[in-house]
């Protein structure tokens, strides 16, 4: 019976190939991070696309957990994903290697053109990824989510003052109580700021240069910090950190702001209070963005999908679902975003988010809001004073192996 089934399957495969296989003109293949979209938003795309174009499309949605693994599928495997959502340094690498197709924004009618909803702050940061002066990065990618890196911590066990510096990872009070995000580039990019804090203060080097230019000396400095921190580190996590923090097994976690927000909300449901802080030396400001890979088969539907994800209504739904903050905040979206996010009762302290929403007052429900003093969740929207101390991560290029070797040595060290 198994043999007969195998023969039948082989016949079906041959038949499909002879008929041209899957109708890719009416199929959209999306590759995104796991748990990184509102299910209703995802489910609504096919109907929205039909309403706008009169054409049917089938959404084929796949997920990934590691940037490099997903990139290999495209770069080496030539898999024909139409839309991909990598992090900023992978976008930079794909631009360098000519692995991206320009987004065909001219296909989108003015009435449904949502690309302008993206904050100019995000667009400017993305331009820093340009491999050459003649490459406009926003032609190839649109921001999706963004945030910072810092410490999630439990105030029951940890004083906020003890976390004002990344040097907290060396504090013997936290022996076997620190979780470290298993992301070597992110950890390196913040600890190199601590390693060279005196040089930053003296003005002999700046944060952008430290994060962009990875040298043997800088990697060695970060490696030494991590070796000294080994007694404090109780685990290297990708996704289980939230649970460990809620249970009190770990007291602090070097992690992303989106994970922090998710953990804070989850812990609150269990009666546990968690908080988040970005140390004074600075941090990285990270971004994930939508791109159309080189081997895409349905560029039209891909462009419509990216535009659909920029719609303020969808941006808000995604934020509520996944705990990360949307890149939407441009002039055409600011009012709608702030109508939901600005809440003086929940967030009595103000943050300066003028870097994100612009300098001009924003009208929300008949009231003019000052973007320099908004009542926003500070985990979502860090104050300008924090963002001014943040640097963008870049493609490590040939230094990638040096960083990975350092990371593996640290994790194996006793």
Residue pairs with C-beta under 8 A, 6 or more apart in sequence:
16 22
24 80
24 297
24 298
25 297
25 298
26 55
26 56
26 57
26 58
26 298
27 57
27 58
27 60
27 297
27 298
28 45
28 57
28 58
28 59
28 60
28 82
28 83
28 298
28 301
28 302
28 305
29 60
29 62
29 80
29 81
29 82
29 83
29 296
29 297
29 298
30 59
30 60
30 61
30 62
30 81
30 82
30 83
30 84
30 85
30 305
31 62
31 63
31 64
31 70
31 73
31 81
31 83
31 84
31 85
32 61
32 62
32 63
32 64
32 83
32 84
32 85
33 63
33 64
33 65
33 85
33 288
34 63
34 64
34 65
35 63
35 322
36 63
36 85
36 145
36 288
36 322
36 324
37 318
37 321
37 322
38 314
38 317
38 318
38 320
38 321
38 322
39 321
40 317
41 309
41 314
41 317
41 318
42 59
42 61
45 57
45 59
45 305
45 308
46 56
46 57
46 58
46 59
48 308
49 55
49 56
49 57
49 301
49 304
49 305
49 308
50 56
50 57
52 109
52 112
52 304
53 304
57 298
57 301
59 305
62 81
64 70
65 238
67 86
67 87
67 89
67 90
68 90
70 84
70 86
70 90
71 86
71 90
71 93
71 94
73 79
73 81
74 81
74 84
74 94
74 99
74 293
74 294
74 295
75 94
75 97
75 99
78 295
79 295
80 293
80 295
80 296
80 297
81 293
81 295
81 296
82 292
82 293
82 296
82 297
82 298
82 299
82 301
82 302
82 305
83 290
83 291
83 292
83 296
83 302
83 305
83 306
84 290
84 291
84 292
84 293
85 144
85 288
85 289
85 290
85 291
86 94
86 288
86 289
86 291
87 286
87 287
87 288
87 393
88 125
88 126
88 129
88 286
88 287
88 288
88 289
88 392
88 393
88 394
89 129
89 185
89 393
89 394
89 395
89 396
90 395
91 100
91 126
91 129
91 137
91 140
91 141
91 289
91 291
92 129
92 131
92 394
92 395
93 99
93 395
93 397
94 100
94 291
94 293
95 129
95 130
95 131
95 135
95 137
95 140
96 131
96 395
98 294
99 293
99 294
100 140
100 141
100 291
100 292
100 293
100 294
101 140
101 292
101 293
101 294
101 296
101 299
102 139
102 140
102 292
103 139
103 140
103 141
103 142
103 290
103 292
103 302
103 303
103 306
104 299
104 300
104 303
105 113
105 115
105 303
105 307
107 300
107 303
107 304
108 115
108 303
108 304
108 307
112 307
113 307
114 307
114 308
114 310
114 311
114 312
114 332
114 333
115 142
115 306
115 307
115 310
116 330
116 331
116 332
117 310
117 311
117 312
117 315
117 328
117 329
117 330
117 332
117 333
118 142
118 143
118 310
118 327
118 328
118 329
118 330
119 143
119 327
119 328
119 329
119 330
119 356
119 357
120 330
120 358
121 329
121 355
121 356
122 143
122 146
122 287
122 327
122 329
123 138
123 143
125 285
125 287
125 392
126 137
126 138
126 141
126 143
126 287
126 289
127 136
127 137
127 138
128 392
128 394
129 137
129 392
129 394
129 395
130 136
130 137
140 291
140 292
141 289
141 290
141 291
142 289
142 290
142 306
142 309
142 310
142 327
143 287
143 288
143 289
143 290
143 327
144 287
144 288
144 289
144 290
144 309
144 326
144 327
145 258
145 287
145 288
145 318
145 322
145 324
145 325
145 326
145 327
146 285
146 286
146 287
146 288
146 324
146 325
146 327
147 256
147 257
147 258
147 285
147 286
147 324
147 325
147 380
148 256
148 257
148 278
148 283
148 284
148 285
148 286
148 382
148 386
148 387
148 390
149 181
149 186
149 189
149 190
149 254
149 255
149 256
149 257
149 278
149 283
149 284
149 286
150 254
150 255
150 257
150 260
150 276
150 277
150 278
150 279
150 283
151 163
151 168
151 252
151 253
151 254
151 255
151 276
151 277
151 278
151 279
152 241
152 245
152 252
152 253
152 255
152 259
152 260
152 263
152 264
152 274
152 275
152 276
153 160
153 163
153 251
153 252
153 253
153 274
153 275
153 276
153 277
154 245
154 248
154 251
154 252
154 272
154 273
154 274
154 275
155 273
155 274
155 275
156 248
156 272
156 273
157 177
157 248
157 251
158 174
158 251
158 252
160 275
160 277
162 168
162 171
162 173
163 252
163 277
163 279
164 277
164 279
164 280
165 194
165 197
165 279
165 280
165 281
166 190
166 191
166 193
166 194
166 279
166 281
167 194
168 174
168 178
168 252
168 279
169 178
169 180
169 191
169 225
169 226
169 229
169 232
169 233
169 254
170 225
170 228
170 229
170 232
171 232
172 231
172 232
174 232
174 251
174 252
175 231
175 232
176 231
176 232
176 233
176 234
177 232
177 234
177 250
177 251
177 252
178 229
178 232
178 233
178 234
178 250
178 251
178 252
178 253
178 254
179 233
179 234
179 235
179 236
179 237
179 241
179 244
179 245
179 250
179 252
179 253
179 254
179 255
180 187
180 233
180 235
180 236
180 237
180 253
180 254
181 187
181 236
181 237
181 238
181 241
181 253
181 254
181 255
181 256
181 259
182 236
182 237
182 238
183 238
184 403
184 404
184 406
184 407
185 393
185 396
185 403
186 256
186 284
186 286
186 393
187 222
187 226
187 254
187 407
188 214
188 219
188 222
188 403
188 406
188 407
189 211
189 284
189 391
189 393
190 254
190 279
190 281
190 282
190 283
190 284
191 222
191 225
191 226
192 210
192 211
192 218
192 221
192 222
193 200
193 207
193 210
193 211
193 281
193 282
193 283
193 391
194 225
194 279
194 281
195 218
195 221
195 222
195 225
196 205
196 210
196 218
196 221
197 281
199 205
200 206
200 207
200 210
200 281
200 282
207 282
207 389
207 390
207 391
208 391
208 392
210 218
210 391
211 284
211 391
211 392
211 393
211 394
212 391
212 394
214 396
214 399
214 402
214 403
215 399
216 402
219 399
219 402
219 403
219 406
222 406
223 406
223 409
223 410
226 410
227 410
227 413
230 410
230 413
230 414
234 244
234 249
234 250
235 241
235 244
235 250
236 411
237 244
237 253
241 250
241 253
241 255
241 259
241 263
242 259
242 262
242 263
242 266
242 267
244 250
244 253
245 251
245 252
245 253
245 263
245 267
245 274
246 263
246 266
246 267
246 270
246 272
246 274
248 272
253 259
253 263
255 263
256 286
257 276
257 324
257 325
257 379
257 380
257 382
258 322
258 323
258 324
258 325
259 323
260 274
260 276
260 379
261 276
261 323
261 324
261 377
261 379
261 380
262 322
262 323
263 274
264 274
264 275
264 276
264 379
265 323
267 273
267 274
268 274
276 378
276 379
278 382
278 386
278 389
278 390
280 389
281 389
282 389
282 390
282 391
283 386
283 389
283 390
283 391
284 390
284 391
284 392
284 393
285 387
285 390
285 391
285 392
286 392
286 393
287 327
287 392
289 327
290 305
290 306
290 309
292 299
292 302
292 303
292 306
296 302
308 314
309 315
309 318
310 328
312 328
312 332
312 333
312 336
312 337
313 336
315 326
315 327
315 328
315 333
315 337
316 326
316 336
316 337
316 340
318 324
318 326
319 325
319 326
319 380
325 380
325 381
326 337
328 337
329 337
329 356
329 357
331 358
334 357
334 358
334 362
335 362
335 363
335 364
338 357
338 362
338 364
338 369
338 374
339 364
339 365
341 376
341 377
341 380
341 381
342 364
342 369
342 374
342 375
342 376
343 375
343 376
344 375
346 375
346 377
347 375
347 376
347 377
347 378
348 375
349 375
349 378
350 373
350 374
350 375
351 373
351 374
351 375
351 376
351 378
351 381
351 382
351 383
351 384
352 371
352 372
352 373
352 374
352 383
352 384
352 385
353 371
353 372
353 374
353 376
353 381
353 383
353 384
354 371
354 372
354 384
355 384
355 387
356 371
356 381
357 371
357 374
358 371
359 371
359 372
360 371
361 368
361 369
361 370
361 371
362 368
362 369
362 371
363 369
372 384
374 381
382 390
396 403
